Amino acid sequence: MFSSELDILALYGLFVCLTLLAQVTGAATQFDMGYLLSSRDEKRTLEGMVGRLDRALTNSVTAMALFAPAVLLVFAKDASSHLTLICAQVFLIARVLYVPAYVFNLVGIRTLLWLAGFATTIGLYILSLFASV
């Protein structure tokens, strides 16, 4: 399951899907169905834990937008190594822990987890750049 960077990308994609389902479920507890089914021209803000989950989801999608190309570069350049796999694994663990840390407002821990995920993403880009050197 954690045997390749692409597997980890797929697992993270599934995790983001689960986070989206949790956010939608939470939004349904704060907004009426009419608003949820509308075009949402009227801006409403989610509050409390559901609001934090919404922001964690947005952050997770941004992380995916940065992580996915890094993983694809590693494979396109045939740069997969023990180090790239460790980077991807640390990314996944950090990002999976990031969401509950955000939801439960664990401020310092949340920041460290974000930094770990971001740093490993940068690591994948750097490792892919130097793979052909």
ROKOLGU-751388 format. One record per atom (N, C-alpha, C): residue number from 0; residue in three letters; atom name; x, y, z. Coordinates in Angstrom, 2 decimals, decimal comma, padded with zeros to 5 digits, always signed. Each point is the difference from the previous one (the first is absolute). Example, Ala and Ser with C-alpha at 12.3 -4.5 7.8 and 13.67 -1.06 7.14 Angstrom:
<rs>
0; Ala; N; +013,19; -005,69; +007,80
0; Ala; CA; -000,89; +001,19; +000,00
0; Ala; C; +000,90; +001,20; +000,00
1; Ser; N; -000,35; +001,05; -000,72
1; Ser; CA; +000,82; +001,19; +000,06
1; Ser; C; -000,77; +001,09; +000,73
</rs>
This chain:
<rs>
0; Met; N; +000,82; -001,20; +000,00
0; Met; CA; -000,82; +001,20; +000,00
0; Met; C; +000,86; +001,26; +000,00
1; Phe; N; +001,13; -000,02; +000,69
1; Phe; CA; +000,90; +001,14; +000,02
1; Phe; C; +001,24; -000,30; -000,84
2; Ser; N; -000,14; -000,84; -001,02
2; Ser; CA; +001,16; -000,48; -000,73
2; Ser; C; +000,48; +000,93; -001,10
3; Ser; N; -000,82; +000,96; -000,38
3; Ser; CA; +000,46; +000,95; -001,02
3; Ser; C; -000,61; +001,37; +000,25
4; Glu; N; +000,65; +000,99; -000,56
4; Glu; CA; -000,49; +001,37; +000,12
4; Glu; C; -001,37; +000,16; -000,64
5; Leu; N; -000,24; -000,72; -001,08
5; Leu; CA; -001,32; +000,07; -000,66
5; Leu; C; -001,10; -000,59; +000,88
6; Asp; N; +000,32; -001,08; +000,71
6; Asp; CA; -000,98; -000,57; +000,95
6; Asp; C; -000,34; +001,01; +001,08
7; Ile; N; +001,02; +000,69; +000,48
7; Ile; CA; -000,21; +001,00; +001,05
7; Ile; C; -000,82; +001,16; -000,53
8; Leu; N; +000,24; +000,40; -001,24
8; Leu; CA; -000,83; +001,04; -000,62
8; Leu; C; -001,46; -000,44; -000,08
9; Ala; N; -000,22; -001,25; -000,37
9; Ala; CA; -001,37; -000,53; -000,07
9; Ala; C; -000,65; -000,02; +001,38
10; Leu; N; +000,75; -000,43; +001,01
10; Leu; CA; -000,53; -000,01; +001,37
10; Leu; C; -000,34; +001,41; +000,48
11; Tyr; N; +000,87; +000,95; -000,32
11; Tyr; CA; -000,29; +001,38; +000,41
11; Tyr; C; -001,24; +000,53; -000,73
12; Gly; N; -000,14; -000,35; -001,27
12; Gly; CA; -001,21; +000,39; -000,73
12; Gly; C; -001,26; -000,54; +000,65
13; Leu; N; +000,04; -001,25; +000,41
13; Leu; CA; -001,15; -000,59; +000,70
13; Leu; C; -000,25; +000,69; +001,34
14; Phe; N; +001,08; +000,35; +000,70
14; Phe; CA; -000,16; +000,71; +001,26
14; Phe; C; -000,65; +001,36; -000,20
15; Val; N; +000,40; +000,71; -001,04
15; Val; CA; -000,63; +001,30; -000,30
15; Val; C; -001,48; -000,19; -000,33
16; Cys; N; -000,34; -001,07; -000,70
16; Cys; CA; -001,41; -000,30; -000,28
16; Cys; C; -000,78; -000,24; +001,30
17; Leu; N; +000,58; -000,74; +000,93
17; Leu; CA; -000,66; -000,23; +001,29
17; Leu; C; -000,14; +001,30; +000,79
18; Thr; N; +001,00; +000,86; -000,08
18; Thr; CA; -000,07; +001,30; +000,67
18; Thr; C; -001,12; +000,83; -000,60
19; Leu; N; -000,15; -000,06; -001,32
19; Leu; CA; -001,09; +000,72; -000,67
19; Leu; C; -001,37; -000,51; +000,46
20; Leu; N; -000,13; -001,32; +000,11
20; Leu; CA; -001,27; -000,56; +000,48
20; Leu; C; -000,30; +000,45; +001,43
21; Ala; N; +001,01; +000,05; +000,85
21; Ala; CA; -000,19; +000,48; +001,37
21; Ala; C; -000,40; +001,47; +000,01
22; Gln; N; +000,61; +000,79; -000,86
22; Gln; CA; -000,33; +001,43; -000,08
22; Gln; C; -001,42; +000,21; -000,48
23; Val; N; -000,41; -000,74; -001,00
23; Val; CA; -001,37; +000,12; -000,53
23; Val; C; -001,01; -000,40; +001,07
24; Thr; N; +000,29; -001,07; +000,71
24; Thr; CA; -000,88; -000,46; +001,09
24; Thr; C; -000,10; +001,06; +001,09
25; Gly; N; +001,14; +000,59; +000,35
25; Gly; CA; +000,00; +001,06; +001,00
25; Gly; C; -000,74; +001,23; -000,46
26; Ala; N; +000,15; +000,36; -001,27
26; Ala; CA; -000,70; +001,17; -000,54
26; Ala; C; -001,51; -000,20; +000,07
27; Ala; N; -000,44; -001,24; -000,20
27; Ala; CA; -001,43; -000,30; +000,05
27; Ala; C; -000,58; +000,22; +001,39
28; Thr; N; +000,85; -000,02; +001,02
28; Thr; CA; -000,49; +000,26; +001,36
28; Thr; C; -000,14; +001,49; +000,29
29; Gln; N; +000,65; +000,85; -000,82
29; Gln; CA; -000,05; +001,43; +000,24
29; Gln; C; -000,86; +000,77; -001,00
30; Phe; N; -000,15; -000,55; -001,20
30; Phe; CA; -000,76; +000,69; -001,05
30; Phe; C; -001,21; -000,83; -000,39
31; Asp; N; -001,06; +000,68; -000,39
31; Asp; CA; -001,19; -000,73; -000,45
31; Asp; C; +000,22; -000,56; -001,40
32; Met; N; -000,80; -001,00; -000,35
32; Met; CA; +000,16; -000,70; -001,26
32; Met; C; -000,20; +000,93; -001,20
33; Gly; N; -000,89; +000,98; +000,14
33; Gly; CA; -000,20; +000,96; -001,08
33; Gly; C; +001,28; +000,72; -000,36
34; Tyr; N; +000,73; +000,43; +001,01
34; Tyr; CA; +001,26; +000,69; -000,25
34; Tyr; C; +001,03; -000,96; -000,59
35; Leu; N; +000,08; -001,21; +000,54
35; Leu; CA; +000,98; -000,97; -000,49
35; Leu; C; -000,25; -000,40; -001,45
36; Leu; N; -001,26; +000,01; -000,42
36; Leu; CA; -000,33; -000,37; -001,38
36; Leu; C; +000,03; +001,20; -000,95
37; Ser; N; +000,17; +001,19; +000,54
37; Ser; CA; -000,01; +001,21; -000,82
37; Ser; C; +001,37; +000,23; -000,64
38; Ser; N; +000,08; +001,09; -000,77
38; Ser; CA; +001,27; +000,38; -000,61
38; Ser; C; +000,91; +000,71; +001,00
39; Arg; N; -000,50; +000,21; +001,19
39; Arg; CA; +000,75; +000,59; +001,12
39; Arg; C; +000,56; +001,38; -000,33
40; Asp; N; -000,84; +000,81; -000,70
40; Asp; CA; +000,41; +001,37; -000,29
40; Asp; C; +000,13; +000,81; +001,28
41; Glu; N; -000,83; -000,33; +000,97
41; Glu; CA; +000,08; +000,65; +001,32
41; Glu; C; +001,10; -000,71; +000,79
42; Lys; N; +001,01; +000,76; +000,40
42; Lys; CA; +001,14; -000,59; +000,72
42; Lys; C; -000,37; -000,24; +001,45
43; Arg; N; +000,14; -001,23; +000,45
43; Arg; CA; -000,18; -000,36; +001,41
43; Arg; C; +001,28; -000,66; +000,49
44; Thr; N; +000,27; +000,17; +001,27
44; Thr; CA; +001,24; -000,52; +000,57
44; Thr; C; -000,31; -001,13; +000,98
45; Leu; N; +000,72; -001,09; -000,17
45; Leu; CA; -000,10; -001,10; +000,96
45; Leu; C; +000,73; +000,40; +001,27
46; Glu; N; -000,51; -000,44; +001,13
46; Glu; CA; +000,56; +000,41; +001,28
46; Glu; C; +000,48; -001,20; +000,81
47; Gly; N; +000,83; +000,29; +000,99
47; Gly; CA; +000,47; -001,02; +000,94
47; Gly; C; +000,82; -001,08; -000,68
48; Met; N; -000,18; -001,22; +000,47
48; Met; CA; +000,77; -001,13; -000,52
48; Met; C; -000,26; -000,22; -001,49
49; Val; N; -001,24; +000,23; -000,43
49; Val; CA; -000,32; -000,20; -001,42
49; Val; C; +000,72; +001,06; -000,84
50; Gly; N; +000,09; +001,21; +000,50
50; Gly; CA; +000,75; +001,04; -000,70
50; Gly; C; +001,48; -000,34; -000,10
51; Arg; N; +000,55; -000,53; +001,08
51; Arg; CA; +001,40; -000,42; -000,03
51; Arg; C; +000,20; -001,17; -000,95
52; Leu; N; -000,98; -000,92; -000,04
52; Leu; CA; +000,08; -001,11; -000,95
52; Leu; C; -000,05; +000,52; -001,43
53; Asp; N; -000,81; +001,00; -000,25
53; Asp; CA; -000,09; +000,60; -001,34
53; Asp; C; +001,35; +000,61; -000,40
54; Arg; N; +000,62; +000,71; +000,92
54; Arg; CA; +001,30; +000,60; -000,29
54; Arg; C; +001,08; -001,07; -000,15
55; Ala; N; -000,08; -001,06; +000,79
55; Ala; CA; +000,96; -001,11; -000,14
55; Ala; C; -000,16; -000,68; -001,36
56; Leu; N; -001,23; -000,12; -000,47
56; Leu; CA; -000,25; -000,58; -001,32
56; Leu; C; +000,63; +000,87; -001,09
57; Thr; N; -000,21; +001,30; +000,08
57; Thr; CA; +000,59; +000,91; -000,98
57; Thr; C; +001,52; -000,14; +000,00
58; Asn; N; +000,58; -000,08; +001,18
58; Asn; CA; +001,45; -000,15; +000,12
58; Asn; C; +000,44; -001,35; -000,57
59; Ser; N; -000,80; -001,03; +000,22
59; Ser; CA; +000,33; -001,34; -000,50
59; Ser; C; -000,01; -000,04; -001,52
60; Val; N; -000,94; +000,69; -000,61
60; Val; CA; -000,07; +000,06; -001,46
60; Val; C; +001,22; +000,75; -000,55
61; Thr; N; +000,38; +001,07; +000,67
61; Thr; CA; +001,21; +000,74; -000,40
61; Thr; C; +001,23; -000,90; +000,11
62; Ala; N; +000,09; -000,75; +001,10
62; Ala; CA; +001,13; -000,91; +000,18
62; Ala; C; +000,02; -001,05; -001,11
63; Met; N; -001,17; -000,50; -000,38
63; Met; CA; -000,09; -000,98; -001,08
63; Met; C; +000,48; +000,60; -001,32
64; Ala; N; -000,36; +001,26; -000,24
64; Ala; CA; +000,40; +000,67; -001,24
64; Ala; C; +001,52; +000,16; -000,09
65; Leu; N; +000,67; +000,05; +001,13
65; Leu; CA; +001,46; +000,10; +000,01
65; Leu; C; +000,67; -001,37; +000,03
66; Phe; N; -000,59; -000,94; +000,74
66; Phe; CA; +000,59; -001,33; +000,17
66; Phe; C; -000,11; -000,84; -001,26
67; Ala; N; -001,15; +000,02; -000,66
67; Ala; CA; -000,22; -000,86; -001,17
67; Ala; C; +001,03; +000,25; -001,11
68; Pro; N; +000,26; +001,24; -000,40
68; Pro; CA; +001,03; +000,19; -001,03
68; Pro; C; +001,39; -000,46; +000,44
69; Ala; N; +000,31; +000,17; +001,28
69; Ala; CA; +001,31; -000,44; +000,50
69; Ala; C; +000,14; -001,51; -000,16
70; Val; N; -001,05; -000,73; +000,36
70; Val; CA; +000,02; -001,46; -000,14
70; Val; C; +000,08; -000,39; -001,47
71; Leu; N; -000,77; +000,67; -000,83
71; Leu; CA; +000,01; -000,32; -001,43
71; Leu; C; +001,36; +000,30; -000,64
72; Leu; N; +000,67; +001,06; +000,46
72; Leu; CA; +001,35; +000,30; -000,49
72; Leu; C; +000,98; -001,10; +000,40
73; Val; N; -000,11; -000,48; +001,22
73; Val; CA; +000,87; -001,08; +000,46
73; Val; C; -000,15; -001,20; -000,92
74; Phe; N; -001,22; -000,32; -000,38
74; Phe; CA; -000,21; -001,17; -000,86
74; Phe; C; +000,37; +000,28; -001,44
75; Ala; N; -000,31; +001,20; -000,48
75; Ala; CA; +000,33; +000,34; -001,39
75; Ala; C; +001,50; +000,01; -000,23
76; Lys; N; +000,75; +000,39; +001,01
76; Lys; CA; +001,46; +000,05; -000,11
76; Lys; C; +000,66; -001,28; +000,50
77; Asp; N; -000,81; -000,98; +000,34
77; Asp; CA; +000,50; -001,27; +000,54
77; Asp; C; +000,96; +000,24; +001,17
78; Ala; N; -000,45; +000,91; +000,90
78; Ala; CA; +000,84; +000,43; +001,12
78; Ala; C; -000,42; -000,62; +001,32
79; Ser; N; -000,88; -000,98; -000,04
79; Ser; CA; -000,46; -000,62; +001,24
79; Ser; C; +001,17; -000,64; +000,73
80; Ser; N; +000,04; +000,25; +001,31
80; Ser; CA; +001,08; -000,54; +000,82
80; Ser; C; -000,54; -000,23; +001,41
81; His; N; +000,85; -000,54; +000,82
81; His; CA; -000,38; -000,19; +001,41
81; His; C; -000,35; +001,35; +000,62
82; Leu; N; +000,74; +001,04; -000,34
82; Leu; CA; -000,22; +001,33; +000,57
82; Leu; C; -001,30; +000,63; -000,50
83; Thr; N; -000,32; -000,17; -001,28
83; Thr; CA; -001,27; +000,56; -000,50
83; Thr; C; -001,19; -000,72; +000,63
84; Leu; N; +000,15; -001,29; +000,22
84; Leu; CA; -001,07; -000,76; +000,64
84; Leu; C; -000,19; +000,46; +001,45
85; Ile; N; +001,08; +000,24; +000,71
85; Ile; CA; -000,10; +000,50; +001,37
85; Ile; C; -000,67; +001,38; +000,01
86; Cys; N; +000,37; +000,87; -000,94
86; Cys; CA; -000,63; +001,32; -000,09
86; Cys; C; -001,51; -000,15; -000,19
87; Ala; N; -000,40; -000,86; -000,90
87; Ala; CA; -001,42; -000,20; -000,27
87; Ala; C; -000,73; -000,57; +001,22
88; Gln; N; +000,64; -000,94; +000,69
88; Gln; CA; -000,60; -000,58; +001,19
88; Gln; C; -000,16; +001,03; +001,12
89; Val; N; +001,03; +000,80; +000,21
89; Val; CA; -000,09; +001,05; +001,02
89; Val; C; -001,09; +001,00; -000,37
90; Phe; N; -000,07; +000,35; -001,29
90; Phe; CA; -001,05; +000,90; -000,47
90; Phe; C; -001,39; -000,56; +000,37
91; Leu; N; -000,24; -001,26; -000,34
91; Leu; CA; -001,31; -000,60; +000,26
91; Leu; C; -000,33; +000,00; +001,48
92; Ile; N; +000,92; -000,43; +000,81
92; Ile; CA; -000,24; -000,06; +001,45
92; Ile; C; -000,27; +001,40; +000,55
93; Ala; N; +000,83; +000,97; -000,40
93; Ala; CA; -000,17; +001,37; +000,48
93; Ala; C; -001,34; +000,57; -000,42
94; Arg; N; -000,39; -000,24; -001,24
94; Arg; CA; -001,25; +000,58; -000,50
94; Arg; C; -001,23; -000,68; +000,62
95; Val; N; +000,08; -001,29; +000,22
95; Val; CA; -001,12; -000,70; +000,64
95; Val; C; -000,17; +000,49; +001,44
96; Leu; N; +001,10; +000,24; +000,68
96; Leu; CA; -000,08; +000,52; +001,38
96; Leu; C; -000,35; +001,48; +000,04
97; Tyr; N; +000,31; +000,73; -001,08
97; Tyr; CA; -000,26; +001,43; -000,07
97; Tyr; C; -001,49; +000,32; +000,13
98; Val; N; -000,84; -000,77; -000,67
98; Val; CA; -001,45; +000,31; -000,01
98; Val; C; -000,59; -000,05; +001,41
99; Pro; N; +000,17; -001,09; +000,76
99; Pro; CA; -000,54; +000,04; +001,37
99; Pro; C; +000,69; +001,04; +000,88
100; Ala; N; +001,28; +000,25; -000,25
100; Ala; CA; +000,68; +001,05; +000,79
100; Ala; C; -000,63; +001,36; -000,27
101; Tyr; N; -000,40; +000,24; -001,23
101; Tyr; CA; -000,67; +001,25; -000,34
101; Tyr; C; -001,40; +000,03; +000,60
102; Val; N; -000,74; -001,07; -000,19
102; Val; CA; -001,40; -000,07; +000,48
102; Val; C; -000,06; +000,20; +001,51
103; Phe; N; +000,94; -000,61; +000,73
103; Phe; CA; -000,01; +000,10; +001,46
103; Phe; C; +000,86; +001,16; +000,52
104; Asn; N; +000,41; +000,87; -000,92
104; Asn; CA; +000,66; +001,26; +000,34
104; Asn; C; +001,31; -000,20; +000,77
105; Leu; N; +000,79; -000,98; -000,41
105; Leu; CA; +001,30; -000,26; +000,61
105; Leu; C; +001,04; +000,85; -000,72
106; Val; N; +000,04; +001,28; +000,32
106; Val; CA; +000,70; +001,01; -000,78
106; Val; C; +001,47; -000,34; -000,28
107; Gly; N; +000,82; -000,22; +000,99
107; Gly; CA; +001,41; -000,27; -000,24
107; Gly; C; +000,24; -001,30; -000,76
108; Ile; N; -000,74; -001,02; +000,36
108; Ile; CA; +000,13; -001,30; -000,66
108; Ile; C; -000,43; +000,10; -001,45
109; Arg; N; -001,11; +000,71; -000,23
109; Arg; CA; -000,50; +000,19; -001,36
109; Arg; C; +001,08; +000,64; -000,87
110; Thr; N; +000,66; +001,01; +000,50
110; Thr; CA; +001,02; +000,70; -000,76
110; Thr; C; +001,18; -000,91; -000,31
111; Leu; N; +000,44; -000,78; +000,98
111; Leu; CA; +001,11; -000,93; -000,23
111; Leu; C; -000,35; -001,07; -001,04
112; Leu; N; -001,24; -000,48; +000,06
112; Leu; CA; -000,43; -000,99; -000,98
112; Leu; C; -000,07; +000,60; -001,41
113; Trp; N; -000,50; +001,22; -000,08
113; Trp; CA; -000,04; +000,69; -001,30
113; Trp; C; +001,41; +000,15; -000,55
114; Leu; N; +000,92; +000,43; +000,87
114; Leu; CA; +001,38; +000,21; -000,41
114; Leu; C; +000,64; -001,31; -000,48
115; Ala; N; -000,27; -001,09; +000,69
115; Ala; CA; +000,55; -001,30; -000,41
115; Ala; C; -000,51; -000,39; -001,38
116; Gly; N; -001,29; +000,17; -000,25
116; Gly; CA; -000,55; -000,32; -001,31
116; Gly; C; +000,56; +000,89; -001,10
117; Phe; N; +000,13; +001,28; +000,30
117; Phe; CA; +000,51; +000,95; -000,99
117; Phe; C; +001,48; -000,26; -000,28
118; Ala; N; +000,77; -000,23; +001,04
118; Ala; CA; +001,44; -000,25; -000,16
118; Ala; C; +000,26; -001,27; -000,82
119; Thr; N; -000,78; -001,04; +000,23
119; Thr; CA; +000,21; -001,23; -000,76
119; Thr; C; -000,42; +000,17; -001,46
120; Thr; N; -000,99; +000,84; -000,24
120; Thr; CA; -000,39; +000,30; -001,39
120; Thr; C; +001,14; +000,72; -000,71
121; Ile; N; +000,59; +000,98; +000,66
121; Ile; CA; +001,14; +000,70; -000,58
121; Ile; C; +001,15; -001,00; -000,23
122; Gly; N; +000,19; -000,90; +000,96
122; Gly; CA; +001,03; -001,03; -000,14
122; Gly; C; -000,19; -000,84; -001,25
123; Leu; N; -001,24; -000,36; -000,29
123; Leu; CA; -000,27; -000,79; -001,21
123; Leu; C; +000,35; +000,77; -001,27
124; Tyr; N; -000,32; +001,29; -000,02
124; Tyr; CA; +000,38; +000,82; -001,17
124; Tyr; C; +001,52; +000,05; -000,15
125; Ile; N; +000,69; +000,24; +001,09
125; Ile; CA; +001,46; +000,10; -000,05
125; Ile; C; +000,61; -001,34; -000,42
126; Leu; N; -000,48; -001,08; +000,59
126; Leu; CA; +000,53; -001,32; -000,38
126; Leu; C; -000,26; -000,32; -001,46
127; Ser; N; -001,14; +000,42; -000,54
127; Ser; CA; -000,27; -000,25; -001,41
127; Ser; C; +000,91; +000,85; -000,89
128; Leu; N; +000,35; +001,20; +000,45
128; Leu; CA; +000,89; +000,86; -000,79
128; Leu; C; +001,41; -000,58; -000,11
129; Phe; N; +000,47; -000,57; +001,09
129; Phe; CA; +001,38; -000,51; +000,03
129; Phe; C; +000,10; -001,47; -000,38
130; Ala; N; -001,10; -000,59; -000,42
130; Ala; CA; +000,02; -001,43; -000,35
130; Ala; C; +000,84; -000,27; -001,24
131; Ser; N; +000,03; +000,92; -000,93
131; Ser; CA; +000,72; -000,25; -001,24
131; Ser; C; +001,44; +000,54; +000,05
132; Val; N; +000,36; +000,60; +001,13
132; Val; CA; +001,35; +000,57; +000,12
132; Val; C; +001,00; -001,07; +000,36
</rs>
